[in-house]
Amino acid sequence: MTIEKKVPEGRLNRFARLAGLGARAGAAHLLSRRADAAEAAAAHVVEVLGTMRGLAAKVGQMASYVDGFVPEPQREAYESALRSLRAAAPASPPAAVRAVVEEDLGAPIDELFAAWDDAPFASASIGQVHRAALADGREVAVKVQHPGIDKAIASDLENAGVIQALVGAVAPRELDAKRVFEEVRARFLEELDYALEAERQRAFAGVHRGDPAIHIPEVVASRSSRRVLTTELARGATLEEAATRDEPTRRAYAEALWRFVFKGNLVGGMFNADPHPGNYVFHPDGRVTFLDFGCVESLDGARLEHGRGMHIAALRKDEAAFARHAARILGTRGGRFEELSLAYTRRCFEPLFSAPFRVSRAHVMSLMEGVMAIKQQILVKDSGFVQLPPGMVFLNRLQFGFYSVLARLDVEVDYAAVERAFLSEAGLLT
């Protein structure tokens, strides 16, 4: 059953909801030995974040699949409840959604589409998706922004608590707060521009064109705008369903996921920084359809050069070259901070150094622990602490989220062989 709720837009309204949510979650933490308290608090979190949508819901969605995000005593209760938030946030009312579509595309719904389903089949933090059909019979997915979501996100960006919760999940809070805030702000405001997302979706399709295991839905330009994005409809299994498939199929999924992410990074010079499990649709033959290109960042210049250098060094098991490139990309300058940062980065590349490798929940948890060890050095005198370079906030988000998805597939894969193939094809590995 679809639950319809209007997005609360006002800053004070949203701040009050977040404050109440924090108080209740804190009480549940104190009562963490009581399963009923944790379950009740988790259900309340889902209700509040789902209704709010915007950046607040994104924090909850991340918590549902990134291992180590939620404290262990409450992990099972929160992950179970938050999974429903990941799958479907409350929907916006049909009349309001139709009004957005008709205003943006300049015509009535029945002239734009031969068929339209008022009930969305997916609803997330910024928009919801409806099944429809074009006059030529093609089935399409139409993503429409929640009415008022632009004002809601503007309110969230003015509420420091929301930003702290988000940034705290992916970067130390002691970093240059103004710069990190601006980076987060820029990326999430871009997600409100579906015309930009359509452009990026076509760019990713170009990078992976010809790959039989990677499918990126075609954009229907005549039915797309700033707040409406129409693409071909994709049907398939969820990550939870994919995780139950046989080992060869799960391996094919993991290989396609790795190729999508790192070919996009190293060959295409861009990365999709939203590894939400709902953005992957899995097919019985091992193919994966990739959705949602709203949060994308470019990789260029020295960052791309040293990023490629790190991957190639890992493939060659050249520890010294890897450390040199890592230090350059991180901008470290010696000391304990550099030591821990390089150790953490090296751990992130274990799937290449030790291929074939099984990305497990334990491995993802160890990455979270590595970040915590680095955070502890930030305020230590003479630790050599340096600010995180631009772009690394969302790269960390990709790292944790993507590895958490691979951990759900729980399969051993020769990731080094996957990389050698596409790097050689692109002339980047000799």
C-alpha positions as CSV (number, residue, x, y, z in Angstrom):
1,M,0.0,0.0,0.0
2,T,1.4,3.4,-1.0
3,I,1.4,6.0,1.8
4,E,0.9,9.5,0.6
5,K,2.4,12.4,2.5
6,K,3.2,16.0,1.6
7,V,6.9,17.0,2.0
8,P,7.3,19.3,5.0
9,E,9.2,22.3,3.6
10,G,9.8,24.8,6.4
11,R,13.2,25.0,8.1
12,L,11.8,25.2,11.7
13,N,9.4,22.4,11.0
14,R,12.1,20.1,9.7
15,F,14.5,21.1,12.5
16,A,12.0,20.3,15.1
17,R,11.4,16.8,13.6
18,L,15.1,16.1,13.5
19,A,15.6,17.3,17.1
20,G,12.8,15.0,18.3
21,L,14.2,12.2,16.3
22,G,17.7,12.6,17.9
23,A,16.2,12.6,21.4
24,R,14.3,9.4,20.8
25,A,17.2,7.6,19.1
26,G,19.4,8.6,22.0
27,A,17.0,7.1,24.5
28,A,16.9,3.9,22.5
29,H,20.7,3.8,22.6
30,L,20.6,3.9,26.4
31,L,18.1,1.1,26.3
32,S,20.0,-0.9,23.6
33,R,19.7,-4.1,25.6
34,R,16.0,-4.0,25.2
35,A,15.0,-5.2,21.7
36,D,11.6,-3.7,21.8
37,A,13.0,-0.2,22.5
38,A,15.4,-0.5,19.6
39,E,12.7,-1.7,17.2
40,A,10.3,1.1,18.3
41,A,13.0,3.7,17.9
42,A,14.0,2.3,14.5
43,A,10.4,2.4,13.3
44,H,10.0,6.0,14.4
45,V,13.2,6.9,12.5
46,V,11.8,5.4,9.3
47,E,8.5,7.3,9.7
48,V,10.1,10.7,10.4
49,L,12.9,10.4,7.7
50,G,10.5,9.0,5.2
51,T,8.1,11.8,5.6
52,M,10.8,14.4,5.5
53,R,12.6,13.0,2.5
54,G,15.4,15.3,1.2
55,L,18.8,15.0,2.8
56,A,17.4,13.6,6.0
57,A,16.1,10.5,4.1
58,K,19.4,10.1,2.4
59,V,21.1,9.7,5.8
60,G,18.7,6.9,6.7
61,Q,19.1,5.2,3.4
62,M,22.9,5.2,3.8
63,A,22.5,3.7,7.3
64,S,20.5,0.8,5.9
65,Y,23.3,-0.7,3.8
66,V,26.7,0.7,4.9
67,D,28.2,-1.8,7.4
68,G,29.4,0.0,10.5
69,F,27.1,3.0,10.2
70,V,24.7,1.9,13.0
71,P,26.1,0.8,16.4
72,E,26.3,-3.0,16.6
73,P,23.8,-3.5,19.5
74,Q,21.1,-1.8,17.4
75,R,22.2,-2.9,13.9
76,E,19.7,-5.6,13.3
77,A,16.6,-3.6,14.4
78,Y,17.7,-0.5,12.5
79,E,18.8,-2.2,9.3
80,S,15.5,-4.1,9.1
81,A,13.4,-1.0,9.6
82,L,15.6,1.2,7.4
83,R,15.4,-1.3,4.6
84,S,11.8,-0.2,4.0
85,L,13.0,3.4,3.8
86,R,15.5,2.4,1.2
87,A,12.9,0.5,-0.8
88,A,10.2,3.2,-0.7
89,A,9.8,6.5,1.0
90,P,6.3,7.8,1.3
91,A,4.8,9.0,-2.0
92,S,3.6,12.5,-2.9
93,P,-0.1,12.9,-3.8
94,P,-1.1,12.0,-7.4
95,A,-2.6,15.4,-8.2
96,A,0.5,17.2,-7.1
97,V,2.8,14.9,-9.1
98,R,0.6,15.3,-12.2
99,A,0.9,19.1,-11.8
100,V,4.7,18.9,-11.8
101,V,4.7,16.8,-15.0
102,E,2.3,18.9,-16.9
103,E,3.9,22.2,-15.8
104,D,7.4,21.0,-16.8
105,L,6.5,19.2,-20.0
106,G,3.8,21.7,-21.1
107,A,0.9,19.4,-21.9
108,P,-1.7,17.2,-20.1
109,I,-0.6,13.8,-18.9
110,D,-2.9,12.0,-21.4
111,E,-1.3,13.8,-24.3
112,L,2.2,13.1,-23.1
113,F,1.7,9.4,-22.3
114,A,-0.5,6.7,-23.7
115,A,-0.8,5.2,-20.2
116,W,0.1,6.5,-16.8
117,D,0.0,4.8,-13.4
118,D,-0.8,7.2,-10.6
119,A,0.7,4.8,-8.0
120,P,4.5,5.1,-8.0
121,F,6.5,1.8,-8.0
122,A,9.4,3.5,-6.2
123,S,9.7,6.6,-4.0
124,A,13.0,8.0,-2.7
125,S,14.4,11.0,-1.0
126,I,14.1,13.5,-3.9
127,G,11.6,11.9,-6.4
128,Q,9.3,9.1,-7.1
129,V,9.0,6.8,-10.2
130,H,5.8,6.0,-12.2
131,R,5.2,3.4,-14.9
132,A,3.9,4.9,-18.1
133,A,3.8,4.1,-21.8
134,L,4.5,6.2,-24.9
135,A,2.4,6.4,-28.0
136,D,4.7,3.9,-29.8
137,G,4.1,1.3,-27.1
138,R,7.4,1.6,-25.3
139,E,7.2,1.1,-21.5
140,V,8.9,3.9,-19.6
141,A,9.8,4.9,-16.1
142,V,9.0,8.5,-15.3
143,K,10.9,10.0,-12.3
144,V,9.2,13.1,-10.9
145,Q,10.5,15.3,-8.1
146,H,8.4,15.5,-5.0
147,P,6.5,18.8,-5.0
148,G,8.3,21.1,-2.6
149,I,11.5,19.0,-2.4
150,D,13.6,21.9,-3.5
151,K,12.5,24.0,-0.6
152,A,12.9,21.0,1.8
153,I,16.5,20.5,0.7
154,A,17.2,24.2,1.1
155,S,15.8,24.0,4.6
156,D,18.0,20.9,5.4
157,L,21.1,22.7,4.1
158,E,20.4,25.5,6.6
159,N,20.0,23.0,9.5
160,A,23.6,22.2,10.6
161,G,22.5,19.0,12.3
162,V,21.5,17.4,9.0
163,I,24.8,18.2,7.4
164,Q,26.7,17.0,10.5
165,A,24.9,13.7,10.4
166,L,25.6,13.2,6.7
167,V,29.2,14.4,6.7
168,G,30.0,12.5,10.0
169,A,29.2,9.3,8.1
170,V,31.8,9.9,5.4
171,A,34.4,12.4,6.8
172,P,35.8,13.7,10.1
173,R,33.8,16.6,11.4
174,E,37.1,18.5,12.3
175,L,37.8,19.0,8.6
176,D,37.4,22.4,7.0
177,A,33.6,22.6,7.7
178,K,32.9,25.4,5.3
179,R,34.6,23.6,2.3
180,V,33.0,20.3,3.2
181,F,29.6,21.9,3.5
182,E,30.0,23.6,0.1
183,E,31.0,20.3,-1.5
184,V,28.0,18.5,0.0
185,R,25.7,21.4,-0.9
186,A,26.8,21.5,-4.5
187,R,26.4,17.8,-5.1
188,F,23.0,17.5,-3.6
189,L,21.7,20.7,-5.3
190,E,22.7,19.2,-8.6
191,E,20.5,16.2,-7.8
192,L,17.5,18.6,-8.2
193,D,18.4,19.1,-11.9
194,Y,17.1,16.2,-13.9
195,A,18.3,17.7,-17.2
196,L,21.9,17.5,-15.8
197,E,21.2,13.9,-14.7
198,A,20.0,13.0,-18.2
199,E,23.2,14.4,-19.6
200,R,25.3,12.3,-17.2
201,Q,23.3,9.2,-17.8
202,R,24.1,9.4,-21.5
203,A,27.8,10.0,-20.7
204,F,27.9,6.8,-18.6
205,A,26.1,4.9,-21.3
206,G,28.8,6.0,-23.7
207,V,31.6,4.8,-21.5
208,H,30.0,1.3,-21.1
209,R,28.6,1.0,-24.6
210,G,29.2,-2.5,-25.9
211,D,29.5,-4.2,-22.5
212,P,27.0,-7.0,-22.5
213,A,26.8,-7.1,-18.7
214,I,26.1,-3.4,-18.1
215,H,22.8,-1.9,-19.1
216,I,22.0,1.8,-18.7
217,P,18.4,2.8,-19.7
218,E,18.0,5.1,-22.6
219,V,16.8,8.6,-21.8
220,V,13.6,9.8,-23.6
221,A,14.6,13.5,-24.2
222,S,11.2,14.6,-25.4
223,R,9.6,13.6,-22.1
224,S,12.3,14.9,-19.8
225,S,13.0,18.3,-18.1
226,R,14.5,19.8,-15.0
227,R,12.0,18.0,-12.7
228,V,10.9,15.1,-14.9
229,L,13.2,12.3,-16.2
230,T,11.8,9.6,-18.5
231,T,13.8,6.6,-19.4
232,E,13.1,3.1,-20.7
233,L,11.6,0.8,-18.0
234,A,13.9,-1.7,-16.4
235,R,12.6,-4.8,-14.6
236,G,14.7,-7.2,-12.5
237,A,15.7,-8.4,-9.1
238,T,16.7,-6.4,-6.0
239,L,20.0,-6.8,-4.2
240,E,18.4,-8.9,-1.6
241,E,17.1,-11.3,-4.3
242,A,20.4,-11.2,-6.2
243,A,22.2,-12.3,-3.0
244,T,20.3,-15.6,-3.1
245,R,21.4,-16.5,-6.7
246,D,24.0,-19.2,-7.4
247,E,27.7,-18.4,-7.1
248,P,28.5,-18.0,-10.8
249,T,25.6,-15.5,-11.2
250,R,26.7,-13.5,-8.1
251,R,30.2,-13.4,-9.4
252,A,29.0,-12.0,-12.7
253,Y,27.0,-9.4,-10.8
254,A,30.1,-8.4,-8.8
255,E,32.3,-8.2,-11.9
256,A,29.8,-5.9,-13.6
257,L,29.5,-3.7,-10.6
258,W,33.3,-3.4,-10.3
259,R,33.6,-2.6,-14.0
260,F,30.9,0.0,-13.9
261,V,32.4,1.8,-11.0
262,F,36.1,1.7,-11.9
263,K,35.9,1.9,-15.6
264,G,33.8,5.0,-15.1
265,N,36.4,6.4,-12.7
266,L,39.6,5.5,-14.6
267,V,38.5,5.6,-18.2
268,G,35.5,7.9,-18.1
269,G,37.0,10.3,-15.6
270,M,33.8,10.4,-13.5
271,F,32.2,8.5,-10.6
272,N,28.6,8.0,-9.6
273,A,28.7,8.7,-5.9
274,D,25.3,7.2,-5.0
275,P,25.8,3.4,-4.5
276,H,22.3,3.0,-3.1
277,P,21.3,-0.7,-3.6
278,G,18.0,0.4,-5.2
279,N,20.0,1.9,-8.1
280,Y,21.0,-1.6,-9.3
281,V,18.6,-4.0,-11.0
282,F,19.8,-7.6,-11.4
283,H,18.9,-9.9,-14.2
284,P,19.1,-13.8,-14.3
285,D,21.8,-13.9,-16.9
286,G,24.3,-11.9,-14.8
287,R,23.5,-8.5,-16.3
288,V,23.0,-5.4,-14.1
289,T,21.0,-2.4,-15.0
290,F,22.3,0.9,-13.4
291,L,19.9,3.7,-12.4
292,D,20.1,7.2,-11.0
293,F,22.9,9.5,-12.1
294,G,22.0,12.5,-10.0
295,C,25.1,12.5,-7.8
296,V,28.1,12.4,-10.1
297,E,31.6,14.0,-9.7
298,S,34.3,14.5,-12.3
299,L,37.8,13.1,-12.0
300,D,40.5,15.0,-13.8
301,G,44.0,16.4,-13.6
302,A,46.3,15.1,-10.9
303,R,43.5,13.3,-9.1
304,L,42.8,11.2,-12.2
305,E,46.5,10.7,-12.9
306,H,47.3,9.5,-9.4
307,G,44.1,7.5,-9.2
308,R,45.1,5.6,-12.2
309,G,48.6,5.2,-10.8
310,M,47.3,3.7,-7.6
311,H,45.2,1.1,-9.5
312,I,48.0,0.2,-11.8
313,A,50.4,-0.1,-8.9
314,A,48.0,-2.4,-7.1
315,L,47.6,-4.6,-10.2
316,R,51.4,-4.9,-10.4
317,K,51.6,-5.4,-6.6
318,D,54.1,-2.5,-6.4
319,E,53.7,-1.3,-2.8
320,A,56.1,1.6,-3.1
321,A,54.5,3.1,-6.2
322,F,51.1,2.6,-4.7
323,A,52.2,4.5,-1.5
324,R,53.7,7.3,-3.6
325,H,50.5,7.8,-5.7
326,A,48.3,7.6,-2.6
327,A,50.3,10.2,-0.7
328,R,50.1,12.5,-3.7
329,I,46.3,12.1,-4.1
330,L,45.8,12.6,-0.3
331,G,48.2,15.4,0.0
332,T,49.8,14.0,3.2
333,R,53.0,15.3,4.6
334,G,54.4,12.6,6.9
335,G,53.6,11.8,10.5
336,R,51.1,9.4,12.1
337,F,48.3,10.9,10.1
338,E,49.9,9.9,6.8
339,E,50.8,6.5,8.2
340,L,47.2,5.7,9.1
341,S,45.8,7.3,6.0
342,L,48.0,5.2,3.7
343,A,47.3,2.1,5.7
344,Y,43.6,2.7,5.3
345,T,43.9,3.4,1.6
346,R,46.0,0.3,1.1
347,R,43.2,-1.7,2.8
348,C,40.7,-0.3,0.4
349,F,42.7,-1.7,-2.5
350,E,43.0,-5.2,-1.0
351,P,40.6,-6.6,-3.6
352,L,43.2,-5.8,-6.2
353,F,46.4,-6.7,-4.3
354,S,45.0,-10.0,-3.1
355,A,42.8,-11.0,-6.0
356,P,40.8,-13.2,-6.2
357,F,39.2,-11.6,-3.2
358,R,35.9,-11.9,-1.3
359,V,34.6,-8.5,-0.1
360,S,32.9,-9.3,3.2
361,R,31.1,-7.4,5.9
362,A,34.1,-7.9,8.1
363,H,36.3,-6.1,5.4
364,V,33.9,-3.2,5.2
365,M,33.8,-2.9,9.0
366,S,37.6,-2.9,9.0
367,L,37.5,0.1,6.7
368,M,35.1,1.9,9.0
369,E,37.5,1.2,11.9
370,G,40.4,2.5,9.8
371,V,38.5,5.8,9.3
372,M,37.9,6.0,13.1
373,A,41.6,5.5,13.7
374,I,42.4,8.4,11.3
375,K,39.8,10.6,13.0
376,Q,41.5,10.2,16.3
377,Q,44.7,11.8,14.9
378,I,43.0,14.9,13.7
379,L,43.4,16.8,17.0
380,V,46.7,15.2,18.0
381,K,49.5,17.7,18.0
382,D,52.2,17.1,15.3
383,S,50.3,14.1,13.8
384,G,50.8,15.6,10.4
385,F,47.0,16.1,9.8
386,V,46.0,17.6,6.5
387,Q,42.6,18.6,5.2
388,L,40.8,16.1,3.0
389,P,41.4,17.1,-0.7
390,P,38.4,18.3,-2.7
391,G,36.1,15.5,-3.9
392,M,37.2,12.9,-1.3
393,V,34.0,13.3,0.8
394,F,31.9,11.7,-1.9
395,L,34.6,9.3,-2.9
396,N,34.5,7.9,0.7
397,R,30.7,7.6,0.4
398,L,31.2,5.6,-2.8
399,Q,33.8,3.4,-1.1
400,F,31.7,2.4,1.9
401,G,28.5,2.1,0.0
402,F,29.9,0.2,-2.9
403,Y,31.8,-2.3,-0.8
404,S,28.8,-2.9,1.4
405,V,26.8,-3.8,-1.8
406,L,29.6,-6.2,-2.8
407,A,29.6,-7.7,0.7
408,R,25.9,-8.6,0.3
409,L,26.8,-10.7,-2.8
410,D,29.4,-12.6,-0.7
411,V,31.4,-14.1,-3.6
412,E,35.1,-14.4,-4.5
413,V,36.1,-12.5,-7.6
414,D,39.3,-11.8,-9.5
415,Y,38.8,-8.0,-9.5
416,A,42.4,-7.6,-10.8
417,A,41.5,-9.5,-14.0
418,V,38.4,-7.3,-14.4
419,E,40.5,-4.2,-14.2
420,R,43.3,-5.4,-16.4
421,A,40.8,-6.1,-19.2
422,F,39.2,-2.7,-19.4
423,L,42.5,-0.7,-18.7
424,S,44.3,-2.6,-21.5
425,E,41.3,-2.1,-23.8
426,A,41.6,1.7,-23.1
427,G,45.3,1.7,-23.7
428,L,46.1,2.6,-20.0
429,L,47.9,-0.6,-19.1
430,T,50.8,-2.0,-21.2
